[in-house]
Amino acid sequence: MSTIDAVVASTATRAALVAISHGTSSATGQRAVTRLVEAVSTRLPFDTVAAGFVDVQQPDVPATLGALADDQPAAIVPLLLSAGYHVHVDLASEAAGSDRVTAIARALGPDDRLVELLVQRLEQSGLDAADSVVLAAAGSSDARAVEDCREMARRLSQRIDREVTVGFISAAYPRLAHAVSDARAAHPSRRVVLSTYLLAPGYFFDLAHASGADVVTPPLLSADGPVARELVDTVCSRYEELAGDETQPSILA
């Protein structure tokens, strides 16, 4: 048996990496997420990588699972920055109703690799020592997801050695526009810089731009240019935590 054949044989029963993102109607956002999945597939050439969505786009989770080989188990990796309703309810329900899902990975954040990517975006956007920084997050009605975002703000604050407040675009408080105005009121002479904690361009990114900040960093993904290594590393590590797991469906905390 050749080396390549041995590797293929050893990974044949590994669970497929089923990358599930939220979905978006933005063509730019769709391309950005597609490029992330392609980069993950390139990083894991001997593993099955499939993409699906919990909302807006197709294929949905059942269709994505149904397109896998008949005997292939699946490990769901949410391409979501925090673990809220979609992870704990939607994906958990899909896993419970499937005989092939072995586990669901935890969300991509909080993670120090994503903090480093946020720092890169801030530096590329010309962050100054005097700027006020607000982390712009999507928001969720699930307190666990909100706390995930607050934890990212704490980690970013420690990393850049200054206060980082949080503003939510939807569902949670404070709302982003209020967080921006509060930051400006606290330090009128400073610019307010949004550190965009969104996966890809789309409607929420457009709302972030309309929040009144002086500078808005790009999201973690773009439709063009290289996919950030930090994102690919995070997705692959979530999968590697699950790949050999043949137990009953569970969610990594």
C-alpha positions in Angstrom: 0.0 0.0 0.0 1.4 3.4 -1.0 1.7 6.2 1.6 -1.2 8.1 0.0 -3.4 5.0 0.0 -2.5 4.5 3.7 -3.5 8.0 4.5 -6.8 7.7 2.6 -7.6 4.4 4.3 -6.8 5.8 7.7 -9.2 8.8 7.2 -11.9 6.9 5.3 -14.0 6.5 8.5 -13.3 10.0 9.8 -16.3 12.2 10.1 -16.9 14.6 7.3 -16.4 18.2 8.3 -19.8 19.8 7.8 -19.3 23.5 7.9 -22.6 25.2 8.7 -22.8 29.0 8.4 -25.8 31.3 9.0 -26.4 32.1 5.3 -26.7 35.6 3.7 -28.5 37.2 0.7 -25.3 39.2 0.0 -23.5 37.8 -3.0 -20.2 39.3 -1.6 -20.8 37.6 1.8 -21.6 34.3 0.0 -18.4 34.4 -1.9 -16.4 35.1 1.2 -17.8 32.2 3.1 -17.4 29.9 0.1 -13.7 30.8 0.0 -13.3 30.0 3.7 -14.8 26.5 3.1 -12.5 26.0 0.1 -9.5 27.0 2.1 -10.4 24.5 4.8 -10.8 21.8 2.2 -7.4 22.6 0.8 -5.9 22.4 4.3 -7.6 19.0 4.8 -7.1 17.2 1.4 -7.9 13.7 2.7 -11.1 14.7 4.5 -14.6 15.3 3.3 -15.6 18.9 3.7 -19.2 20.0 2.9 -21.0 23.3 3.4 -24.5 24.1 4.4 -26.6 26.8 6.1 -29.0 27.3 9.0 -30.9 30.2 7.3 -31.4 32.1 4.1 -29.3 29.9 1.7 -29.5 26.3 0.5 -28.5 23.6 1.0 -29.9 23.4 4.6 -28.5 21.1 7.2 -30.6 18.0 6.3 -29.8 18.4 2.6 -26.1 18.8 3.3 -26.0 15.7 5.5 -28.1 13.8 2.9 -25.5 14.5 0.2 -22.7 12.7 2.0 -21.8 9.1 1.3 -24.2 6.6 2.9 -21.7 5.3 5.4 -20.0 8.7 6.2 -20.4 10.1 9.8 -20.5 13.8 10.1 -19.0 16.4 12.5 -20.8 19.7 12.4 -18.5 22.8 12.7 -20.5 25.9 13.0 -19.1 28.8 11.1 -20.5 31.1 13.7 -18.6 33.5 16.0 -20.7 32.7 19.1 -22.8 29.8 20.4 -26.4 31.0 20.6 -29.7 29.7 19.4 -28.5 28.3 16.1 -25.9 26.1 17.8 -27.8 25.1 21.0 -31.2 24.7 19.4 -31.2 24.5 15.6 -28.0 22.4 15.1 -28.6 20.4 18.2 -32.0 19.5 16.9 -30.6 18.5 13.5 -28.0 16.4 15.2 -30.5 14.6 17.4 -32.6 13.8 14.3 -29.7 12.3 12.3 -28.0 9.0 12.7 -24.8 10.2 11.2 -23.9 13.3 13.2 -21.3 12.3 15.9 -20.8 15.7 17.4 -21.2 19.5 17.1 -18.1 21.6 17.6 -18.2 24.8 19.7 -18.5 28.1 17.9 -15.4 29.7 16.4 -15.3 32.3 19.2 -14.1 33.1 21.7 -10.7 32.3 20.4 -7.3 34.1 20.7 -6.6 33.4 17.0 -9.6 35.6 16.2 -8.4 38.2 18.6 -5.1 38.3 16.6 -7.1 38.7 13.4 -9.1 41.6 14.9 -5.8 43.2 15.9 -4.6 42.9 12.3 -7.7 44.5 11.0 -7.3 47.4 13.4 -3.7 48.0 12.5 -4.5 47.8 8.8 -7.2 50.4 9.4 -4.7 52.8 11.0 -5.6 52.4 14.7 -4.0 55.3 16.7 -3.0 55.1 20.4 -5.7 57.7 21.2 -8.6 56.0 19.5 -11.6 54.6 21.3 -12.4 51.0 20.3 -15.9 49.4 20.1 -16.3 45.8 19.2 -19.2 45.5 16.8 -21.0 42.2 17.2 -24.1 40.8 15.5 -26.0 40.2 18.8 -28.3 37.4 20.0 -31.2 36.8 22.3 -29.2 34.0 23.8 -27.2 35.1 26.8 -24.5 32.6 26.1 -23.8 34.1 22.7 -23.8 37.6 24.2 -21.3 36.5 26.9 -19.1 35.0 24.1 -18.9 38.4 22.5 -18.1 40.2 25.8 -15.3 37.7 26.3 -13.9 38.5 22.9 -14.0 42.2 23.9 -12.1 41.4 27.2 -9.5 39.5 25.3 -9.1 42.2 22.7 -8.8 44.8 25.4 -6.0 42.9 27.1 -4.3 42.4 23.8 -4.3 46.1 22.7 -4.0 47.4 26.2 -7.0 49.7 26.2 -10.7 49.6 27.0 -12.8 47.9 24.4 -16.6 48.2 24.8 -19.2 46.1 23.0 -22.1 47.2 20.8 -24.6 44.8 19.3 -26.3 45.3 15.9 -29.4 43.3 16.8 -31.2 41.6 19.7 -28.8 42.5 22.6 -27.8 45.7 24.4 -26.2 48.1 24.2 -27.1 48.6 20.6 -24.1 49.5 18.4 -25.1 53.1 17.7 -25.5 53.7 21.4 -22.1 52.2 22.2 -20.5 54.5 19.6 -22.2 57.6 20.9 -21.3 56.6 24.5 -17.6 56.2 23.5 -17.7 59.6 21.8 -19.3 61.2 24.7 -16.7 59.8 27.1 -13.8 61.1 25.0 -15.0 63.8 22.6 -11.6 64.4 21.1 -11.0 60.8 20.1 -11.9 58.9 17.0 -14.3 56.0 17.5 -13.0 52.9 15.8 -15.2 49.9 15.2 -13.5 46.5 15.5 -15.9 44.5 13.3 -16.6 41.1 14.8 -18.6 39.7 11.9 -17.6 36.8 9.8 -18.3 38.2 6.3 -19.7 41.3 4.4 -23.4 41.6 4.2 -26.4 43.4 5.7 -25.1 43.6 9.3 -21.8 45.0 8.0 -23.7 47.7 6.2 -25.5 48.5 9.5 -22.1 48.7 11.2 -21.0 51.3 8.7 -24.1 53.3 9.5 -23.4 53.4 13.2 -21.6 56.7 13.3 -18.1 55.5 14.0 -15.2 57.3 12.4 -13.5 54.1 11.3 -15.0 50.7 10.6 -12.6 47.7 10.1 -13.4 45.0 7.5 -15.1 41.8 8.7 -13.0 38.7 9.3 -13.6 37.5 5.8 -13.6 39.3 2.4 -14.7 38.2 -1.0 -11.2 38.8 -2.4 -7.7 38.3 -1.3 -6.3 35.4 0.8 -8.4 33.9 3.5 -6.9 34.6 6.9 -4.8 31.8 8.3 -6.2 32.4 11.7 -9.7 31.6 10.5 -8.7 28.5 8.7 -6.7 27.3 11.7 -9.7 27.9 14.0 -12.1 25.9 11.8 -9.7 23.1 11.4 -8.9 22.8 15.1 -12.6 22.7 15.9 -12.9 19.8 13.5 -9.8 18.0 14.8 -11.3 18.1 18.3 -14.2 16.0 16.9 -12.9 14.0 13.9 -12.3 10.7 15.7 -15.4 10.9 17.9 -17.9 8.2 17.1 -20.1 8.8 20.2 -23.6 10.1 20.5 -24.2 13.7 19.3 -22.9 16.2 21.7 -21.9 19.9 21.8 -18.4 20.8 22.8 -18.6 23.5 25.6 
